Amino acid sequence: MARAKTLRIAVGSALLGAASLGAFGLATASAQPAAATQPAAAAGAPQRDLTVLPPVPKTYQPKKTPWGEPDFRGTWPIDHLGGLPLQRTPEQGNRVFLTDQEFAEREARMERSRNAAETETKANKLGMGNWVEMTGAGRRTSLLVAPANGRLPALTAEGQRRHDTGRSSWVKDQTFDWVSDFDSWDRCISRGFPASMLPFRYNNGIRIFQAPGVVVIDLEMIHDSRIIRTDGKPPRPSKVKTWMGDSRGHWEGNTLVIETDNIQTGASPLNMATIGAPPNNVLAMSDQAKVIERLTMTSPDTIIYEMTFSDPVMWTAPWTVRLDWQRNEKYDFFEYACHEGNVQIRNYITASRAQRAKDAAAAAAPAKK
């Protein structure tokens, strides 16, 4: 039986970062849903080519909203993908799926971790098992499906420069003097886009609301809501930027296609707490970043989500992820009790300044003697 979700009282990722870097393997006691598009073979039958990702099925006809659009309304959490890495290992090459042995080993690890919350609760302890909500990983090798090797393309020279000079609480031994020394997630402003659409260790809730001319994607993490206009009106002026960007949607048959630009710079397009993402949360984004998403309902309870990110200033090539969403109307959203101006940022600055003053005094003491 799945445990009840615990209330998240967030104090910025700075505090979380130091406490939970070793928690990537933990999960809740929830049972794992069946993984979509798995290359399962009958006993004794030859296994199919593990390098081939099946195309998105287009045969399912979803029910319609009262105004005639495919009805995607519902709750689509991605906690069942929390254990799936963003990138595959170099050794896995172009393999989209795990071998039978690799999948069995992954499932054994996941099964051991799924009981972490229940074990802690019975022992009257609070640890990462009661924080991390990753109920599975499926059989895919990576969230990334392009480039073909399932790994991020290289940064441009400018992208590498901005990465190397980035500031975030995740950077080891960094000092803090002002809010600009933290990223937008540290400051509880936003996890950013498109990072907010990828799995994290907790608060993986996604809900879709629809009305004539608009689709809303509601995110549990940092109380963000994406407003996607489907009314055909022109894009906003380029100078009008928001953390979630300016999103325009249209229907291609039963697929919702969303184009997003005008994304406020300052947030990383990938968060390091998505397993397999680059470290330190200092990937930069330029004002030329664009995102194209495709949402296709493939059964009453499944949506295939595809997202392509491009930013020619920062990356040498675009990259694409694909996620198999599963409906779960029993999933509850809980408050993410974090806000800009949270005292944790001030505490980090005060503590950093105090430590440097102490170190300077200690260094000066021998000279005085």
BELBEL-V414817 format. One record per residue. RES is the residue in one letter. OMEGA is omega in whole degrees, 0 to 359 (* if undefined). Layout:
# BELBEL-V414817
res->RES omega->OMEGA
res->RES omega->OMEGA
This chain:
# BELBEL-V414817
res->M omega->181
res->A omega->180
res->R omega->174
res->A omega->180
res->K omega->176
res->T omega->179
res->L omega->178
res->R omega->174
res->I omega->188
res->A omega->177
res->V omega->182
res->G omega->184
res->S omega->178
res->A omega->180
res->L omega->181
res->L omega->186
res->G omega->182
res->A omega->188
res->A omega->195
res->S omega->182
res->L omega->181
res->G omega->189
res->A omega->186
res->F omega->184
res->G omega->185
res->L omega->177
res->A omega->178
res->T omega->180
res->A omega->179
res->S omega->174
res->A omega->183
res->Q omega->173
res->P omega->178
res->A omega->182
res->A omega->181
res->A omega->177
res->T omega->177
res->Q omega->181
res->P omega->182
res->A omega->180
res->A omega->178
res->A omega->182
res->A omega->178
res->G omega->181
res->A omega->178
res->P omega->181
res->Q omega->184
res->R omega->181
res->D omega->184
res->L omega->179
res->T omega->185
res->V omega->174
res->L omega->181
res->P omega->177
res->P omega->180
res->V omega->179
res->P omega->181
res->K omega->187
res->T omega->184
res->Y omega->178
res->Q omega->181
res->P omega->175
res->K omega->185
res->K omega->171
res->T omega->178
res->P omega->180
res->W omega->167
res->G omega->178
res->E omega->172
res->P omega->188
res->D omega->180
res->F omega->186
res->R omega->179
res->G omega->182
res->T omega->187
res->W omega->182
res->P omega->181
res->I omega->177
res->D omega->180
res->H omega->176
res->L omega->185
res->G omega->181
res->G omega->181
res->L omega->183
res->P omega->174
res->L omega->183
res->Q omega->174
res->R omega->180
res->T omega->178
res->P omega->182
res->E omega->181
res->Q omega->174
res->G omega->181
res->N omega->181
res->R omega->179
res->V omega->184
res->F omega->174
res->L omega->169
res->T omega->179
res->D omega->181
res->Q omega->179
res->E omega->180
res->F omega->178
res->A omega->179
res->E omega->178
res->R omega->181
res->E omega->178
res->A omega->178
res->R omega->181
res->M omega->181
res->E omega->178
res->R omega->184
res->S omega->184
res->R omega->180
res->N omega->185
res->A omega->182
res->A omega->181
res->E omega->179
res->T omega->178
res->E omega->182
res->T omega->179
res->K omega->179
res->A omega->181
res->N omega->179
res->K omega->176
res->L omega->179
res->G omega->184
res->M omega->178
res->G omega->178
res->N omega->177
res->W omega->189
res->V omega->181
res->E omega->177
res->M omega->188
res->T omega->180
res->G omega->181
res->A omega->183
res->G omega->187
res->R omega->178
res->R omega->178
res->T omega->184
res->S omega->170
res->L omega->180
res->L omega->175
res->V omega->174
res->A omega->6
res->P omega->187
res->A omega->180
res->N omega->177
res->G omega->180
res->R omega->182
res->L omega->175
res->P omega->180
res->A omega->172
res->L omega->170
res->T omega->177
res->A omega->179
res->E omega->177
res->G omega->179
res->Q omega->179
res->R omega->181
res->R omega->176
res->H omega->184
res->D omega->181
res->T omega->182
res->G omega->181
res->R omega->181
res->S omega->178
res->S omega->181
res->W omega->182
res->V omega->184
res->K omega->175
res->D omega->177
res->Q omega->175
res->T omega->183
res->F omega->177
res->D omega->180
res->W omega->183
res->V omega->178
res->S omega->176
res->D omega->180
res->F omega->175
res->D omega->185
res->S omega->178
res->W omega->174
res->D omega->186
res->R omega->178
res->C omega->176
res->I omega->180
res->S omega->171
res->R omega->177
res->G omega->180
res->F omega->14
res->P omega->183
res->A omega->183
res->S omega->181
res->M omega->182
res->L omega->183
res->P omega->175
res->F omega->182
res->R omega->177
res->Y omega->181
res->N omega->183
res->N omega->183
res->G omega->173
res->I omega->175
res->R omega->177
res->I omega->173
res->F omega->178
res->Q omega->172
res->A omega->179
res->P omega->177
res->G omega->183
res->V omega->170
res->V omega->179
res->V omega->173
res->I omega->184
res->D omega->185
res->L omega->181
res->E omega->182
res->M omega->178
res->I omega->170
res->H omega->176
res->D omega->173
res->S omega->178
res->R omega->179
res->I omega->182
res->I omega->180
res->R omega->178
res->T omega->184
res->D omega->177
res->G omega->179
res->K omega->184
res->P omega->178
res->P omega->174
res->R omega->175
res->P omega->185
res->S omega->181
res->K omega->179
res->V omega->185
res->K omega->176
res->T omega->181
res->W omega->179
res->M omega->178
res->G omega->177
res->D omega->186
res->S omega->174
res->R omega->181
res->G omega->172
res->H omega->184
res->W omega->170
res->E omega->189
res->G omega->179
res->N omega->179
res->T omega->174
res->L omega->179
res->V omega->183
res->I omega->176
res->E omega->185
res->T omega->171
res->D omega->183
res->N omega->181
res->I omega->178
res->Q omega->178
res->T omega->179
res->G omega->175
res->A omega->177
res->S omega->177
res->P omega->177
res->L omega->177
res->N omega->184
res->M omega->181
res->A omega->164
res->T omega->188
res->I omega->178
res->G omega->177
res->A omega->179
res->P omega->184
res->P omega->167
res->N omega->175
res->N omega->183
res->V omega->172
res->L omega->183
res->A omega->179
res->M omega->180
res->S omega->179
res->D omega->176
res->Q omega->181
res->A omega->177
res->K omega->181
res->V omega->173
res->I omega->180
res->E omega->176
res->R omega->180
res->L omega->182
res->T omega->177
res->M omega->184
res->T omega->174
res->S omega->179
res->P omega->187
res->D omega->180
res->T omega->173
res->I omega->171
res->I omega->183
res->Y omega->177
res->E omega->181
res->M omega->177
res->T omega->181
res->F omega->176
res->S omega->177
res->D omega->187
res->P omega->177
res->V omega->188
res->M omega->186
res->W omega->180
res->T omega->179
res->A omega->173
res->P omega->173
res->W omega->187
res->T omega->173
res->V omega->176
res->R omega->181
res->L omega->175
res->D omega->179
res->W omega->177
res->Q omega->180
res->R omega->175
res->N omega->183
res->E omega->177
res->K omega->180
res->Y omega->180
res->D omega->170
res->F omega->175
res->F omega->183
res->E omega->169
res->Y omega->193
res->A omega->181
res->C omega->184
res->H omega->177
res->E omega->185
res->G omega->177
res->N omega->186
res->V omega->184
res->Q omega->179
res->I omega->178
res->R omega->180
res->N omega->179
res->Y omega->179
res->I omega->180
res->T omega->181
res->A omega->180
res->S omega->180
res->R omega->180
res->A omega->180
res->Q omega->179
res->R omega->176
res->A omega->179
res->K omega->181
res->D omega->180
res->A omega->178
res->A omega->179
res->A omega->179
res->A omega->182
res->A omega->185
res->A omega->178
res->P omega->181
res->A omega->178
res->K omega->179
res->K omega->*
